[in-house]
C-alpha cells in the first residue's frame, strides 16, 4: 500500500485552496458587482497560507509555524463567512468582531502549550472554532431569502457536513500521539488534510456555480430592465404579458392594457436638449410607479412610449388609473437645470372585456386607441369604444 507523506498532503491541500481562490477571483474580476466573492478568494488564500505554515513546524519557531498558522487559518474562515453574508445581501460585520476573535484565539493559544505536547488541546480548540465558522457560513447560505437557490442550498449543506467533520476531529484527540505536531501526527494528520481536500472540491464547485448563476441573473435583469427609467424593458413585457393574460382568462377576470406616449417629446428635446428629455422620461416613469399598483406590469417599450398591463382590472378601473396618471403628470412639471418643463401624455386603453384574448390583440387595440388620442388633440385618453376605432378582432361591415 502506498504510504502517505504529510508534507505532500499539506502541499496538495494548499494547491487546491489556491486554485479555488484563483477561480473565484477570476469570476469576481469578470463582474465586481457580485458582493462577497473577493472575500471568498482572499479567505481561501489565507487558508492556504496557514496550512503551508503548518508544514514548517519541524523548522520554524512555534510562534510562526503554530501560532501564526492558526491565526491565518481562522482569518481565512472568517473572511469566507463575511463573503457569504455579503453574497446573500447582508452587511459584513464591523472589523472589531474580527479583532475580538483573533484576540480570543491568541489568549487561548497562550494558555495552551505551543510545543508538541499541546497538540491535542490545540486540535480541540481549532476544531471548535473552525466548526463554528463552518456552521455560520452554512447558516448564511441556507438563509431563506430571494438570493437562495439550489446551488446555495447544496453548498450550505456541505458546510454543515464540514462542521460535523470538525466536531469529529475534535472528539478524536484520544488517538493523537502524546508527542508530535501536525507534520508528525501520522494518520490523524493524513485524515485531516484528506478531508480538507475532499470537502474543498464540492465547496469550490458550489461557489463557482453560485457566482455563475448570480452573473446570469444579473445579465437577465439587465436585459429585462430599461437602463434609463428602471422599468421593465419591451422584451420583459412581451415575455410576461401572454402568461399574465392567459392566467386572467382562465380565472375569468379582465386584463387591461394601457399605452402611453409623451406629447411633443421631440420639441422638448430640441428646446432643452437630450438630457432634459431623459429627465422627463425618468420623471414620467416615477409618476407611473406612483399611479399604478405595485403588482401592475409597467415598462418602456421605446422612445417616449410606455406600457402598463393591469391584471384583474376592467375597463372602468383602467380608465380611472389612466386618468389619475394623466392629471398627475400634467400637474407636476419636470425640474431640469433651473427649468420647469411642462409636459402631457396621450393614452390608449384596450381590455379583454371588449373581445381581445391575447397580448398581440390588446397591443394593437391600445395602439389604435393611442393613435386616436394623439389625433384628437393629445393630453387625453381614448379606447376602442370610441366610435372612430375598430377593434382588431372585429370586422368592418
C-alpha positions, 0 to 999 in steps of 0.5 A: 500500500502506498504510504502517505507523506504529510508534507505532500498532503499539506502541499496538495491541500494548499494547491487546491485552496489556491486554485479555488481562490484563483477561480473565484477571483477570476469570476469576481474580476469578470463582474465586481458587482457580485458582493462577497466573492473577493472575500471568498478568494482572499479567505481561501488564500489565507487558508492556504497560507496557514496550512503551508505554515503548518508544514514548517513546524519541524523548522520554524519557531512555534510562534510562526509555524503554530501560532501564526498558522492558526491565526491565518487559518481562522482569518481565512474562515472568517473572511469566507463567512463575511463573503457569504453574508455579503453574497446573500445581501447582508452587511459584513460585520464591523472589523472589531468582531474580527479583532475580538476573535483573533484576540480570543484565539491568541489568549487561548493559544497562550494558555495552551502549550505551543510545543508538541505536547499541546497538540491535542488541546490545540486540535480541540480548540481549532476544531471548535472554532473552525466548526463554528465558522463552518456552521455560520457560513452554512447558516448564511447560505441556507438563509431563506431569502430571494438570493437562495437557490439550489446551488446555495442550498447544496453548498450550505449543506456541505458546510454543515457536513464540514462542521460535523467533520470538525466536531469529529476531529475534535472528539478524536484527540484520544488517538493523537500521539502524546508527542508530535505536531501536525507534520508528525501526527501520522494518520490523524494528520493524513485524515485531516488534510484528506478531508480538507481536500475532499470537502474543498472540491464540492465547496469550490464547485458550489461557489463557482456555480453560485457566482455563475448563476448570480452573473446570469441573473444579473445579465437577465435583469439587465436585459429585462430592465430599461437602463434609463427609467428602471422599468421593465424593458419591451422584451420583459413585457412581451415575455410576461404579458401572454402568461399574465393574460392567459392566467386572467382568462382562465380565472375569468377576470379582465386584463387591461392594457394601457399605452402611453406616449409623451406629447411633443417629446421631440420639441422638448428635446430640441428646446432643452436638449437630450438630457432634459428629455431623459429627465422627463422620461425618468420623471414620467416613469416615477409618476407611473410607479406612483399611479399604478399598483405595485403588482401592475406590469409597467415598462418602456417599450421605446422612445417616449412610449410606455406600457402598463398591463393591469391584471384583474382590472376592467375597463372602468378601473383602467380608465380611472388609473389612466386618468389619475396618471394623466392629471398627475403628470400634467400637474407636476412639471419636470425640474431640469437645470433651473427649468420647469418643463411642462409636459402631457401624455396621450393614452390608449386603453384596450381590455379583454372585456371588449373581445381581445384574448391575447397580448398581440390583440390588446397591443394593437387595440391600445395602439389604435386607441393611442393613435386616436388620442394623439389625433384628437388633440393629445393630453387625453385618453381614448379606447376602442369604444370610441366610435372612430376605432375598430377593434382588431378582432372585429370586422368592418361591415 
